[in-house]
Amino acid sequence: QAAGAIDEKEEIEIGRDMAARLLGAAPLVADEALQRYVNHVGRWLAAQSERPGLPWRFGVLEAPQLNAFATPGGHVFVTRGLLARMRSEAELAGVLAHEIAHVVRKHHLRAIQKAAQVELASTALSLRRPDADTHKRDKLLAAGTEIWQRGLDKSDELEADRLGVVIAARAGYDAYGLPSVLQTLQGMNPQDSGLALMFKTHPAPAERLDALHLLQPTLDAYGAQLQLAERFAAAARR
């Protein structure tokens, strides 16, 4: 029971605690205009998802590495390093929509639960112990940190790519935004230290692009929607 079903309220609380840990390691970029812009894009995308009512929050982390993260309940982050490699708002939307898809499908939450259940079972946690709830929460947060380091299952990442493309298209963005970012990553030196965690926790860009070929009709149908390169450049101050 201690590692059983997690309702939405607890999902949000766990995600908030995980986001706090992440921000302890890499703070938000000190640029209020940029943070407002990313939140504007992210919340519009989230409104097109199956869970628009979550307390969605988006942010840019002050980190040179190329990566993006999500926590259960609706916290989504992209690093300054990845943002610097983007060329349009459609590309930003594609990355944010991928992370939104993880939250919508509860990929991190389920992986965290699975890992925590094993740990809780091994310690024979009793519901009668006075700190049972705190102990459970600590195990869930520890499991979440481990998942950031090792990544989700490949099937979860590919599902988030597919759903993310659909969410971005629903929001009016060029459906090729995410594939364009993947092409950029594919063209980079895989030995680049800034890509180490991204390549460790995600399938190779080429594999992700191949999988997205299944959505070719969607990509072609919505590939002429908004890119907003100028607005992105102004917001990112490049």
N, C-alpha and C positions, 0 to 999 in steps of 0.2 A: 504493500500500500504506500509506503514512504517514497517509492520510486514509480508510482502509478501515474494516472492521467494528470496532465497539467492543463488547467483552464486558462482562458485568455488573460485574466488578471495576473496570474502568476507568470505566464509567458512574458508579459510586458515588464514585470518586475525583474525577472531574470535577465531580460535583454537590457534593461536600464543598468543593472549591476555590471553586466559584461561590457557595456559601452563605457562605463566609468573606468573599468580596468584598462580598456584600450586607450582612452584619453590620458590615463596616467603614464602610458608609455610614449604616446605621440600626441601632443596637444593640437587643438584646432589652429589653423592658420589665422593670424591676427588681421583679418580683413573682413569687416562686417558686410561690406557690399558683396563680396564674393560668396560669403556664407548665405546671404539672403538669396542670391541668384541661384545657387545650387539647391537650396530648399524650395525655391519657386518651381524649378524644373522637376525636382524629385516628387513634390507633393502633387503636381499635375499628373505625373506618371502613376503615382500610387492611387489616384482617384479613378484610374482606368482599370485597376486590378480587382481581384475578387475580394480584397480585404481593405476597402477604402476607409473604414472606420477606425483603423489602428492609429495611435498617436505617432504618426510618421515624423522622423527627424533625420536630416541629412547634414553632412559636414565634410569639409576638406581638412585632412590631417597634414600637419607640418612634418612631412617625411619624404625623403628623396626617392625611396623605393617605389616601384610601379605595382600598385595593388588596390583592391577595393574590398570592403568588408561589410557584413551585415550581422546584426544580432536579432534574436527572436523579438517579436513585438514591434519592429519597425524602425530601428536605428540603422542607418546606412552611411558608410564613410568611403571616400575616395582619397587617395594620397595626392599630395601636390605633384609628386613625381609622375604619376599617371596622367594627371590633368595636363601637365606640360607637354605631353605627347599627343594630346587631342587637337583636332583642327576645327571642330564644329560642335554646336549644341546637340546635333543628332548623335554624335559619338558619345558625348556625355550622357545623353538620354539612354543610349544602348547599354552602357555600363551600369547606370543606376537601375535600369529596368531589370537587368540580370540579377542584381542584388535584391531588388524588390521581389522577384520571382522566388528566390530562396526563402524569404519571409512568408510569402503567400503559401508556399508548399510546405512550410515548417521543416525545411531540410536540416537546419542547424539544431532546432529544438529536438527533433527525433534522434539525431546523432548524439546529442548531449545526453538525452534520456537513456539511450542504449548504453553508453559508456558509464554513466552514473549508476545505472542499475547493477552492472557487474561489480562496481566498487562497493556499493551499499550492501549487496548480497555477501560479498567477501568479508565485510566487517560485522555481519549479522546485526544490523541496526534494529533496535527495538523501538516501537512507537511509544513505549512507556518511559524512555529516557527523556529527561527534561529539555534537552537541547536537540531533540530529534529534527525539528524543522530547520534549525540553523545548520545542523550537520548535513541535512539533505541539500540545502541551498549551497553550502560550501562545495559539496561534491559536484553539483551541477555546474557551478562556475569553473571549477578546476577542469571538468570535462570540456567546457566551452573553450578554455585557453588551449587545451591540447588539440582540439579540432582546428583552431586557427593555424596551428603549427604543422599539422599533417594533412589537412584538407578534408573535404567531403568525398563521398563516393563519386566516381566518374559519372554514373548515371544521374546523380543529382545535379552536377555541373552542366551536363548536356541538356537536361530538362530545363534548367534555369536559362540557358542560352535560347532555347526554343520559345519558352514563354516570354522571356525578356524582349525578343524581337516582336512578338505579337503585342505586348503592352506598349512598346514604343510606337508601333504603327497605329494602334488605337488612339494614342495621344497626338497623332498628326505628324510624327517625325519620320524622316527617311528610314526605311527598314534596314538599310545597309549600314546604319551607324555602328552597331556592335561588330559586324563582320569587318568593317573598316579598321576598328581598333585592333581586332585580332590579326589583321594583315600587318599592321604596324609592329605588333609584338613579334610576329613571325619573322619580320625583316631585321630584327635586332639580334645582336650577338648573344646567344644563350648563356655565355659565360659572364655576361654583365652582372655585377653584384646586385644591381637594383632589381633584377628579374628573379633572383634566387628563390624567394618565397612564392612568388607568383607561379613559377614553373614547378615548384615542389607541390603546391596545393591545387593545381588545376591541370587538366589534360593539355597536351601540346596544342598551340594555336592551330596548327595544320589539321589536327584531328577534330577540333571544334568547328573549323570551317567546313570540313568534309561532312560533318553531321548536319550542319545547317543547310546543306544542299537539299535536304528533305523538305525544306521550307521555301524552295525556289519560287513556287507560284506566289507565295506571300511577299517574298523579297522583291520580285518583279512588279507585283501589283502596287506595292507601297514604296517602291524605291525612288519615286519622284516627289515625295513629300518634303517637308521642311528640313533644311540642314542648319540654317541660321549660323553660318560661320562668322559673320561680322559681329553679331550680338555676343557670341561666345568669346571672340577675341577681345572685345571691349570689357567683358566681365572678368576675364582671366588676366587682363592688363598685360597683354603680350604684343 
